[in-house]
Amino acid sequence: MTYQGVIDRYCHHIELPPNSARITLLEGNTPLIPMPHLGRQLGCDLYVKFEGLNPTGSFKDRGMTVAVSEAAGRKVSSVICASTGNTAASAAAPAARAGLRAIVLIPEGKVASGKLAGAIAYGAEVIQVQGSFDAALSLVLEITQKKPIALVNSINPFRLEGQKTAAFEICDEFGKAPDWLCLPVGNAGNITSYWLGFRQYDRGNPRLLGVQAEGAAPLVLGHPVDSPETIATAIRIGKPARGEQALEAVRESRGKIISVSDREILEAQKILAAEGVWVEPASSAGLAGLVAQIQGGSSEYRNCRVVVVCTGHGMKDPSVITDRFVAKVIPAEYEALRSLLI
């Protein structure tokens, strides 16, 4: 079997300068997992697009392979990004493969250890900023305007070119677009890129359900959030760079953007794990939103084909689970084990 990354697989649909390199870790090709038991409970034909099985464990690998390939083609020596965690590792891996310097700015003390470890392992220079993600992004924008360093946040249009391939894969699997696509919204690049992909692929368009955390819901509130706070670190963003495009995509799709509580996010994470799919908290926001809508009495999803996008693997933020776990301890004796199990 010949494996291809998203650039090779969808080269005729991706806008990339001809002098670009091909820096790939064979990202994409992630599974669309049927969820029949949960679907019956919710009254819909339900699937999970599990983007946590990309090379660095998140959906961002799709866009980063294109952004880094374009940067390498321009012969830049460094790439830079602001990150809540996933972008950091996703930028660092292809940069290492291309021989580029990767610089990552993160909000101090606000990045899950699993994500930070990935960036460090791939050789990124990690710099903590005393402020939010939005403050880190402002610094990144300023330095890239003054120095020959390639910006690889989702403001970079080549990021969207790669991320839209997830929509292509869904259409290839089904033969057409689903009725609904439910996904988390942080910096809003992903919901924007999915809509771009569905419209370009011309196999029908789903309605979009974008879901933010209540403590970081600027698109729901209608204004930036100065100090966003949520357990879902990947979407802890108060001023989305692609916010206006996300709102436009939702309007065009006749969809909606809603917010859910941290409690609902963690409950959705448990529901997915009970079906064998372990995701980081932010990745369960799409399901949390779908459940909230259905439990709130909405019939819009009934008997529809619904795809929930899970953006990152559970190993990205394991402390959410391990910090709450206390293991039973017994002597190394058969009777002790038998008594416990019975």
Buried (B, 14 or more C-beta within 10 A) or exposed (E): EEEBBBBBBBEEBBEBEEEBBBBBBBBBBBBBBEBEEBBEEBBBBBBBBBBBBBBBBBBBBBBBBBBBBBBBBEEBEBBBBBBBBBBBBBBBBBBBBBEBBBBBBBBEEBBBEBBBBBBBEBEBBBBBBEBBBBBBBBBBBEBBEEEEBBBBBBBBBBBBBBBBBBBBBBBBBBEBBBBBBBBBBBBBBBBBBBBBBBBEBEBEBBBBBBBBBBBBBBBBEEEBBEEBBBBBBBBBBBBBBBBEBBBEBBEEBEBBBBBBBBEBBBBBBEBBBEBEBBBBBBBBBBBBBBBBBBEEEEEBBEEBBBBBBBBBBBBBBBEBBEEEEEEEEEEEEEEEEEEEEE
